[in-house]
Amino acid sequence: MPLPALPPGQGATISQLGGADTPVGFTIPATTASGSYFLVFKIDATETHVEASEGNNVWSYAITVN
């Protein structure tokens, strides 16, 4: 399932993506300038779920666009 088109800094909810176990994909727009970028994923961005640790909700991955 592709991620919905989102402006930079915006997110999607689990329900918008089809559920926690739904694989998702995304496309980097062809107009993206070449360079180094980070993909940043944040779970529970609104911190609505009580957790023992809120420090493990962000994951990032460095990518290069050519």
C-alpha positions as CSV (number, residue, x, y, z in Angstrom):
1,M,0.0,0.0,0.0
2,P,1.5,3.4,-0.9
3,L,1.7,6.1,1.7
4,P,-0.7,9.0,1.0
5,A,0.9,12.1,-0.6
6,L,2.0,14.3,2.3
7,P,3.7,17.6,2.5
8,P,7.1,17.7,4.3
9,G,6.6,17.4,8.1
10,Q,3.2,15.8,7.8
11,G,2.2,12.3,8.8
12,A,-0.4,9.6,8.4
13,T,-2.2,7.6,11.1
14,I,-2.0,3.8,11.3
15,S,-5.7,3.6,10.3
16,Q,-5.0,5.8,7.2
17,L,-2.3,3.3,6.3
18,G,-4.6,0.3,6.8
19,G,-3.4,-1.0,10.1
20,A,-0.2,-1.7,12.0
21,D,0.7,-4.8,10.0
22,T,0.1,-3.3,6.5
23,P,3.3,-2.9,4.4
24,V,3.6,0.5,2.9
25,G,5.8,2.1,0.2
26,F,6.5,5.5,-0.9
27,T,7.9,7.3,-4.0
28,I,10.4,10.1,-3.8
29,P,9.3,12.7,-6.4
30,A,11.3,13.0,-9.5
31,T,11.7,16.7,-8.9
32,T,13.6,16.1,-5.6
33,A,17.1,17.7,-5.9
34,S,20.1,15.3,-5.7
35,G,21.7,15.1,-2.3
36,S,21.6,13.5,1.1
37,Y,18.4,13.2,3.0
38,F,16.9,11.5,6.0
39,L,13.7,9.5,6.1
40,V,12.2,10.0,9.5
41,F,9.5,7.8,11.0
42,K,7.7,8.7,14.2
43,I,5.3,6.4,15.9
44,D,2.6,8.0,18.2
45,A,3.6,11.5,17.1
46,T,0.8,13.0,19.1
47,E,1.8,11.0,22.2
48,T,-1.7,9.8,22.8
49,H,-0.7,6.3,23.8
50,V,0.8,5.8,27.3
51,E,4.0,3.9,27.1
52,A,6.8,2.9,29.5
53,S,9.3,4.6,27.2
54,E,8.5,7.4,24.8
55,G,12.2,7.5,23.7
56,N,11.9,4.7,21.2
57,N,9.3,6.1,18.9
58,V,11.5,7.8,16.3
59,W,13.5,6.0,13.6
60,S,15.6,7.6,10.8
61,Y,17.4,6.4,7.8
62,A,19.9,8.3,5.7
63,I,19.4,8.1,1.9
64,T,21.0,9.6,-1.1
65,V,19.0,10.9,-4.1
66,N,20.9,10.9,-7.4
